[in-house]
């Protein structure tokens, strides 16, 4: 089988000026499908993360997150009997872990 066998009959072909590039259509279709599967910011705000997922986002271990929850050092919520962290909780952990330089800190040499 050759590519000429796959081509539509000559009477079904369109003018080159009005024909649509099929690769362009395939790329557009793939882009639209990708947009429909990506999560929006609203979806992420409503999502609850497990301690393992929150640990991956924070760059910590699941054990660290679980111990911080048990010690009540970080905010969390219960979904049923399982502790979960929302996006707001994770942002709180990031913001409250910030350490600013002291008043007498050595200036950075340029």
Secondary structure, 3 states (H helix, E strand, C coil): CCHHHHCCCHHHCCCCCCCCCHHHHHHHHHHHHHHHHCCCHHHHHHCCECHHHHHHHHCCCHHHHHHHHHCCCCCCEEECCEEEECHHHHHHHHHHCCCCCCCCCCCCCC
